[in-house]
């Protein structure tokens, strides 16, 4: 049961992160009703659980050489894949990918620290 609560918190954190990125990042457009945004957040959570560790492994040397800043590249790749998978999300520019990845990561970090 504990893992289910963690998944729900992760989906909620991603939904809030997507909403904040939509409000503050130019070029990040999120449309649709609440259930569409919740579905996009669930897809983002699934990508973070399954694809992110593989990308971190593949891009490990870049992450080490950039002293951890390569994680932003990994998160931007995840958002790019999410943009491809979702019709209600459009990210128009590379700076929008970078800023939204930073913003969503910070919000997720705050939620995970708050739940431990």
C-alpha positions as CSV (number, residue, x, y, z in Angstrom):
1,X,0.0,0.0,0.0
2,X,2.9,2.3,0.7
3,X,4.1,2.1,-2.9
4,X,0.6,3.2,-4.1
5,X,0.8,6.3,-2.0
6,X,4.2,7.1,-3.4
7,X,2.9,6.7,-7.0
8,X,-0.1,9.0,-6.3
9,X,2.2,11.6,-4.7
10,X,4.5,11.4,-7.7
11,X,1.6,11.9,-10.1
12,X,0.3,14.8,-8.1
13,X,3.8,16.4,-8.0
14,X,4.2,16.0,-11.7
15,X,0.7,17.5,-12.3
16,X,1.5,20.5,-10.2
17,X,4.9,20.8,-11.9
18,X,3.3,20.7,-15.4
19,X,0.7,23.3,-14.3
20,X,3.4,25.6,-12.9
21,X,5.5,25.2,-16.1
22,X,2.5,26.0,-18.2
23,X,1.9,29.2,-16.1
24,X,5.5,30.5,-16.1
25,X,7.5,29.0,-19.0
26,X,7.0,30.7,-22.3
27,X,6.7,28.1,-25.1
28,X,5.2,25.5,-22.8
29,X,1.6,25.0,-23.7
30,X,-0.6,22.5,-21.7
31,X,-4.2,22.3,-22.8
32,X,-7.1,20.1,-21.8
33,X,-9.4,19.3,-18.9
34,X,-8.2,18.2,-15.5
35,X,-8.4,14.5,-16.4
36,X,-6.2,15.2,-19.5
37,X,-3.6,16.9,-17.3
38,X,-3.8,14.0,-14.8
39,X,-3.2,11.5,-17.7
40,X,-0.2,13.5,-18.9
41,X,1.2,13.6,-15.3
42,X,0.7,9.8,-15.1
43,X,2.6,9.3,-18.3
44,X,5.4,11.5,-17.1
45,X,5.5,9.6,-13.8
46,X,5.7,6.3,-15.8
47,X,8.5,7.7,-18.0
48,X,10.4,8.8,-14.9
49,X,10.1,5.4,-13.3
50,X,11.0,3.3,-16.3
51,X,12.9,5.4,-18.9
52,X,14.9,7.8,-16.7
53,X,17.2,5.2,-15.1
54,X,18.1,3.9,-18.5
55,X,18.9,7.4,-19.8
56,X,20.9,8.1,-16.7
57,X,22.9,5.0,-17.3
58,X,23.5,5.8,-21.0
59,X,24.3,9.4,-20.3
60,X,26.3,8.7,-17.1
61,X,29.6,10.0,-18.5
62,X,28.0,13.3,-19.6
63,X,26.3,13.7,-16.2
64,X,29.7,13.1,-14.4
65,X,31.6,15.5,-16.7
66,X,29.0,18.3,-16.2
67,X,29.0,17.7,-12.4
68,X,25.4,16.7,-12.4
69,X,24.0,19.3,-14.8
70,X,23.5,16.6,-17.4
71,X,20.4,15.5,-15.4
72,X,18.7,18.6,-17.0
73,X,19.4,17.0,-20.4
74,X,17.9,13.7,-19.2
75,X,14.8,15.5,-17.9
76,X,14.5,17.5,-21.1
77,X,14.6,14.2,-23.1
78,X,11.9,12.8,-20.9
79,X,9.8,15.9,-21.6
80,X,10.5,15.6,-25.4
81,X,9.2,12.1,-25.3
82,X,6.2,13.2,-23.3
83,X,5.6,16.0,-25.9
84,X,5.6,13.3,-28.7
85,X,3.2,11.0,-26.8
86,X,0.7,13.7,-25.7
87,X,-1.5,15.7,-28.0
88,X,-2.4,18.2,-25.2
89,X,1.2,19.2,-24.5
90,X,3.3,21.3,-26.8
91,X,6.8,22.5,-26.0
92,X,8.0,24.9,-28.7
93,X,11.6,25.9,-28.0
94,X,14.7,24.3,-26.5
95,X,14.8,26.9,-23.7
96,X,11.3,25.9,-22.8
97,X,12.4,22.3,-22.5
98,X,15.3,23.3,-20.2
99,X,13.3,25.7,-18.0
100,X,10.4,23.4,-17.7
101,X,12.7,20.5,-16.9
102,X,14.3,22.5,-14.1
103,X,11.0,23.7,-12.7
104,X,9.4,20.3,-12.7
105,X,12.5,18.8,-11.1
106,X,12.5,21.3,-8.3
107,X,8.8,20.8,-7.6
108,X,9.3,17.0,-7.6
109,X,12.3,17.4,-5.3
110,X,10.3,19.5,-2.8
111,X,7.5,17.0,-2.8
112,X,9.8,14.1,-2.2
113,X,11.6,15.8,0.6
114,X,8.3,16.7,2.2
115,X,7.0,13.2,2.1
116,X,10.1,11.5,3.6
